[in-house]
Amino acid sequence: MNMTVEDLRPAAVPKSDQLNAEQLLTGAITVRVSKVSIGNAEQPVVVHYENENGRPYKPCKSMIRVLILAWGEDGNQWVGKSMTLYNDQSVQWAGDAVGGIRIKAMTDIPPKGIDVSLTKTRGKKVLNHVDLLVPVAADAPPTLASVLEGIPKIKGGKGKALAEALIEQLPFEDQMTATEALTAHI
């Protein structure tokens, strides 16, 4: 993503070889898996996605468990499926709330979503719910142009909710532009 005065987000991207929770402070992103590979002992799974720009998602152990529960243990079967990632600012490390990437919604799961009990702290579990992500079309995600074209036609809460769902499916670099257009319209 090229930086312009109108879009300074590239200046805030952390120097890292992976997607960071800080990149999700402005909102969730929806990604479509393009490849899954093996990482290292600390980050064993690497999820590559379309338009990642060399910054794949390296899920924590809890999110690896969610991915396996939802899509199975064969990472090759994850390719082509989509998920919405967000920054959960309550995630702790060494006793401090530092934020972390969590999965909000996924394609190819039951209509009511899935619930999984995950470890929050030593000896304490918390129920984690993942919603069903319904893509616009399996072979054609929305484009920035199509979302911007539809925004002036939005009327009511249902239209806004649909627009927000479409915006979440856009590539990360287009989501802010579409969100600003939606906010200006409403």
URURGI-V42556 format. One record per residue. N is the residue number from 1. RES is the residue in one small letter. SS is DSSP state (a for helix, b for strand, c for the rest). PSI is psi in degrees with one decimal (NA if undefined). NEAR is the number of other ideal C-beta (glycine too) atoms within 12 Angstrom. Layout:
n:N res:RES ss:SS psi:PSI near:NEAR
n:N res:RES ss:SS psi:PSI near:NEAR
This chain:
n:1 res:m ss:c psi:128.5 near:23
n:2 res:n ss:c psi:140.8 near:12
n:3 res:m ss:c psi:138.4 near:13
n:4 res:t ss:b psi:168.0 near:12
n:5 res:v ss:c psi:-32.0 near:9
n:6 res:e ss:c psi:-19.3 near:11
n:7 res:d ss:b psi:95.7 near:20
n:8 res:l ss:c psi:5.6 near:14
n:9 res:r ss:a psi:-38.2 near:27
n:10 res:p ss:a psi:-27.6 near:20
n:11 res:a ss:a psi:-22.4 near:13
n:12 res:a ss:a psi:-4.6 near:17
n:13 res:v ss:c psi:125.1 near:25
n:14 res:p ss:c psi:148.7 near:17
n:15 res:k ss:c psi:102.4 near:13
n:16 res:s ss:c psi:163.0 near:17
n:17 res:d ss:c psi:18.3 near:19
n:18 res:q ss:b psi:164.3 near:30
n:19 res:l ss:c psi:131.8 near:35
n:20 res:n ss:c psi:152.3 near:25
n:21 res:a ss:a psi:-32.6 near:31
n:22 res:e ss:a psi:-30.5 near:21
n:23 res:q ss:a psi:-15.7 near:33
n:24 res:l ss:a psi:11.5 near:35
n:25 res:l ss:c psi:-31.3 near:20
n:26 res:t ss:c psi:-4.8 near:23
n:27 res:g ss:c psi:166.2 near:26
n:28 res:a ss:c psi:158.1 near:32
n:29 res:i ss:b psi:150.4 near:41
n:30 res:t ss:b psi:129.6 near:40
n:31 res:v ss:b psi:150.1 near:45
n:32 res:r ss:b psi:123.2 near:36
n:33 res:v ss:b psi:130.2 near:34
n:34 res:s ss:b psi:-22.4 near:22
n:35 res:k ss:b psi:148.6 near:22
n:36 res:v ss:b psi:133.1 near:30
n:37 res:s ss:b psi:169.7 near:20
n:38 res:i ss:b psi:134.0 near:17
n:39 res:g ss:c psi:-128.0 near:21
n:40 res:n ss:c psi:-173.9 near:12
n:41 res:a ss:c psi:-36.5 near:8
n:42 res:e ss:c psi:-37.9 near:11
n:43 res:q ss:c psi:82.7 near:23
n:44 res:p ss:c psi:-22.2 near:21
n:45 res:v ss:b psi:132.8 near:32
n:46 res:v ss:b psi:118.2 near:29
n:47 res:v ss:b psi:110.5 near:40
n:48 res:h ss:b psi:147.0 near:28
n:49 res:y ss:b psi:161.3 near:34
n:50 res:e ss:c psi:137.1 near:25
n:51 res:n ss:c psi:34.5 near:24
n:52 res:e ss:c psi:-18.5 near:27
n:53 res:n ss:c psi:42.5 near:21
n:54 res:g ss:c psi:16.0 near:15
n:55 res:r ss:c psi:73.3 near:29
n:56 res:p ss:b psi:165.2 near:30
n:57 res:y ss:b psi:124.7 near:45
n:58 res:k ss:c psi:91.9 near:32
n:59 res:p ss:c psi:148.8 near:35
n:60 res:c ss:c psi:171.2 near:32
n:61 res:k ss:a psi:-41.9 near:18
n:62 res:s ss:a psi:-42.7 near:27
n:63 res:m ss:a psi:-28.2 near:36
n:64 res:i ss:a psi:-41.5 near:29
n:65 res:r ss:a psi:-40.7 near:24
n:66 res:v ss:a psi:-46.0 near:35
n:67 res:l ss:a psi:-44.3 near:37
n:68 res:i ss:a psi:-42.4 near:24
n:69 res:l ss:a psi:-44.5 near:24
n:70 res:a ss:a psi:-46.2 near:34
n:71 res:w ss:a psi:-3.3 near:32
n:72 res:g ss:c psi:168.6 near:16
n:73 res:e ss:c psi:-11.8 near:15
n:74 res:d ss:c psi:103.5 near:12
n:75 res:g ss:a psi:-25.6 near:25
n:76 res:n ss:a psi:-27.9 near:16
n:77 res:q ss:a psi:-9.1 near:16
n:78 res:w ss:a psi:-20.6 near:34
n:79 res:v ss:c psi:132.1 near:23
n:80 res:g ss:c psi:-12.3 near:22
n:81 res:k ss:c psi:157.9 near:34
n:82 res:s ss:b psi:155.6 near:40
n:83 res:m ss:b psi:151.9 near:40
n:84 res:t ss:b psi:126.4 near:38
n:85 res:l ss:b psi:143.4 near:42
n:86 res:y ss:b psi:165.7 near:32
n:87 res:n ss:b psi:113.0 near:26
n:88 res:d ss:b psi:101.8 near:26
n:89 res:q ss:c psi:-6.5 near:17
n:90 res:s ss:c psi:-6.6 near:18
n:91 res:v ss:c psi:131.6 near:26
n:92 res:q ss:b psi:150.2 near:19
n:93 res:w ss:b psi:126.6 near:13
n:94 res:a ss:c psi:35.7 near:8
n:95 res:g ss:c psi:-5.1 near:9
n:96 res:d ss:b psi:141.7 near:11
n:97 res:a ss:b psi:110.7 near:16
n:98 res:v ss:c psi:-13.9 near:18
n:99 res:g ss:c psi:151.9 near:21
n:100 res:g ss:b psi:161.0 near:30
n:101 res:i ss:b psi:129.5 near:37
n:102 res:r ss:b psi:159.5 near:34
n:103 res:i ss:b psi:124.4 near:45
n:104 res:k ss:b psi:-39.9 near:30
n:105 res:a ss:b psi:154.5 near:32
n:106 res:m ss:b psi:149.1 near:36
n:107 res:t ss:c psi:167.4 near:32
n:108 res:d ss:c psi:38.1 near:28
n:109 res:i ss:c psi:169.1 near:28
n:110 res:p ss:c psi:152.6 near:15
n:111 res:p ss:c psi:-33.5 near:12
n:112 res:k ss:c psi:2.9 near:10
n:113 res:g ss:c psi:-169.3 near:25
n:114 res:i ss:b psi:149.7 near:29
n:115 res:d ss:b psi:134.5 near:18
n:116 res:v ss:b psi:136.6 near:25
n:117 res:s ss:b psi:120.5 near:16
n:118 res:l ss:b psi:152.3 near:27
n:119 res:t ss:b psi:125.4 near:18
n:120 res:k ss:b psi:-50.7 near:19
n:121 res:t ss:b psi:169.2 near:16
n:122 res:r ss:c psi:119.5 near:8
n:123 res:g ss:c psi:-1.1 near:7
n:124 res:k ss:b psi:127.4 near:11
n:125 res:k ss:b psi:155.3 near:15
n:126 res:v ss:b psi:142.2 near:19
n:127 res:l ss:b psi:128.8 near:15
n:128 res:n ss:b psi:125.1 near:27
n:129 res:h ss:b psi:135.4 near:22
n:130 res:v ss:b psi:124.6 near:33
n:131 res:d ss:b psi:158.3 near:28
n:132 res:l ss:b psi:130.3 near:23
n:133 res:l ss:c psi:120.4 near:33
n:134 res:v ss:c psi:107.1 near:24
n:135 res:p ss:c psi:155.3 near:27
n:136 res:v ss:c psi:-47.8 near:25
n:137 res:a ss:c psi:140.4 near:14
n:138 res:a ss:c psi:-31.8 near:15
n:139 res:d ss:c psi:-3.0 near:8
n:140 res:a ss:c psi:91.8 near:12
n:141 res:p ss:c psi:160.4 near:30
n:142 res:p ss:c psi:156.5 near:30
n:143 res:t ss:c psi:161.3 near:20
n:144 res:l ss:a psi:-43.1 near:26
n:145 res:a ss:a psi:-43.0 near:15
n:146 res:s ss:a psi:-35.9 near:21
n:147 res:v ss:a psi:-45.1 near:33
n:148 res:l ss:a psi:-34.9 near:26
n:149 res:e ss:a psi:-35.3 near:16
n:150 res:g ss:a psi:-20.8 near:26
n:151 res:i ss:a psi:-44.1 near:29
n:152 res:p ss:c psi:-17.0 near:15
n:153 res:k ss:c psi:-4.4 near:16
n:154 res:i ss:c psi:132.3 near:26
n:155 res:k ss:c psi:128.6 near:14
n:156 res:g ss:a psi:172.7 near:11
n:157 res:g ss:a psi:-37.0 near:11
n:158 res:k ss:a psi:-40.2 near:11
n:159 res:g ss:a psi:-40.5 near:19
n:160 res:k ss:a psi:-44.0 near:21
n:161 res:a ss:a psi:-41.3 near:16
n:162 res:l ss:a psi:-43.9 near:23
n:163 res:a ss:a psi:-41.9 near:34
n:164 res:e ss:a psi:-38.3 near:29
n:165 res:a ss:a psi:-39.4 near:31
n:166 res:l ss:a psi:-41.0 near:36
n:167 res:i ss:a psi:-39.1 near:39
n:168 res:e ss:a psi:-22.3 near:37
n:169 res:q ss:c psi:-7.6 near:38
n:170 res:l ss:c psi:157.2 near:38
n:171 res:p ss:c psi:149.8 near:27
n:172 res:f ss:a psi:-44.4 near:38
n:173 res:e ss:a psi:-17.2 near:25
n:174 res:d ss:a psi:-14.6 near:30
n:175 res:q ss:a psi:-39.8 near:38
n:176 res:m ss:a psi:-41.6 near:28
n:177 res:t ss:a psi:-46.6 near:27
n:178 res:a ss:a psi:-39.3 near:35
n:179 res:t ss:a psi:-41.8 near:29
n:180 res:e ss:a psi:-40.5 near:22
n:181 res:a ss:a psi:-41.2 near:26
n:182 res:l ss:a psi:-44.3 near:30
n:183 res:t ss:a psi:-41.2 near:17
n:184 res:a ss:a psi:-32.5 near:13
n:185 res:h ss:a psi:-35.6 near:19
n:186 res:i ss:c psi:NA near:18
